[in-house]
Amino acid sequence: MPGVYAWSVLNIGQDVYDEIVAHARRDHPDEACGIVAGREGSDDPRRFVPMLNAARSQTFYEFDSTDLFRLYRELDERDEEPVVIYHSHTASEAYPSRTDMDLAMEPKAHYVLVSTRDGADVEGQVEFRSFRIVDGVVTEEEVEVIPHGG
């Protein structure tokens, strides 16, 4: 399946983009994490769902297992799926680590990483990148931010 998403693009609304960046900045210096849900099969990230980093770590994130169970039950009830799974890196570039690759269990999801290093936690442009991760293979994809009302 490597290369399946080589031409993929993440289309994400400005409001959702802004919420992800704000969450990453708010949780800095710990890594932030969460998902953006969308209608099942739509590949359309709409509903921002910030999660608590149960690891409370600057170098690792972990969804709380109880919160994750609740989230997946809610997604099922709403006919949604995680379209985007995001987290931040606080001291390194926005690129999946070996641990990130090993934990990637949603082959249809866009894995978004936001880097808040070098003062981006306070001001300036963050590094915001999206990847597909399937069977340990990482493929970067273009991110297209859709303006408000677009």
N, C-alpha and C positions, 0 to 999 in steps of 0.2 A: 503494500500500500504506500510505500514512500513515493513522494512526489505528487500524490493525488491532489493536494491543495496548492500546488506550485503557482497557480494563477489566481489564487483566492485573494479577496479583498474583504476587510472588515469595514462595513458601513455602520457608523455609530453616530447617534445624535449628539449635538453640542452639549445638551443638558446632561446626558449620561456621561460623556467624556469629562465634563466639569465636575460631576459628582465623584467619579473615580479619582481624579486628581486631588480634589479636596479631601477625600478620605485618606489618600496616601500621605498628604501633608499633615493632616490632623493626627495620624497615628505615629508619625515620625518621632523618635528614632526607631520605633518598632516597625516591623513590616505590617502593612495593612493587607486585608484580603476580603474577597467577596465574589459575588456573581452578578451577572445581568441576565435576567430571564427573558424569554420570548416564547411566543406561541410555538408549540411543538412543530418541528419541521420548517419553520419560517426563516431561520438564520437572521432574525430581526431582533437585536437586543433592545428591550424596552424598559423592563422593570428592574431598577437598581436595588440590589439587596446586599448592603454591607454586612460583613460577618466579623465576629470577634476573633482575633488571632489568639487562639488558646495557648500557643507556645509563648506569647509575650516576648518575642525575640527580635533582635535587630538583624538576624541572619537567617531566619527560618519562619515559615508560617504553617499553621495547622488549624483546620476548622475543628471546632468543638463537635464531638461525635453526636451528642444529643441535638445540638442546633442543626447539624447536617441532616440527621434523620428527619427532624421536623420540616426542614426546608424541602427535602425530596418528597415528603408526603404532600406538602402544600403545592409543589410543582405538579404532581400527579393530579391533584384535585382541580387545578386550574388549566390542565392540558398545556403545561409549559415545560420547558427544558432549559438547562443552563446554556445560553448561547455564548456568553463570555465568562471566563473564570479569570479573575485578576488578582494580582498581588504586587506589592512594591518591593524594590530593592533600595536599601537606604545608603549603601556605601559602594555599590558597584553598578555597572551598566545594566540596562533593561534587556537582559538576555537570560534565557532559562539556564539554571544551574543543573548539575547532574541530578540533584535531589528533585528539582522541579520536573525534570524529564521522567524520573522514576515514578512520581506521584500523578502524572497526567493520565487520567483514566477515562476521559470523555473525548473520544476520537472526533466527534463533530464540533466540539467547542473551539472557540478562539481563545487562546491563552494570552492575556494582555499583561505586560509588565510595565511598571512605571518606576523610573529611577528618581529618587529625591536626594541624590548625592550632591555634594558641592554647593549647598545652599538652596537647591531647588525646593527644599521643604518650606521655604519662607517666601521666595519670590523667583521670578524668572521662569523660563521655559523648562518643563520637566521633559525627560526622555520617555516617550509613550510609544511602545512597540507591540505588535501582535504577531502571534505564531500559531501554527498548527503543530501539534505534537502527537504523532501516531507511531506506536511501537518503538518509542525512543528516538524517532527521527524528527528533527526540528526543521520546520520550513517557515521562514519569515514571510509575512504577507503585508501588503499595503494597507494603511489605515486611511479611510476617507471620513472626515468629520463633516456631518451634515448640519448646516446652520439651523438655528432656531426657526421653526416654522417651515423647514424645508421638506 
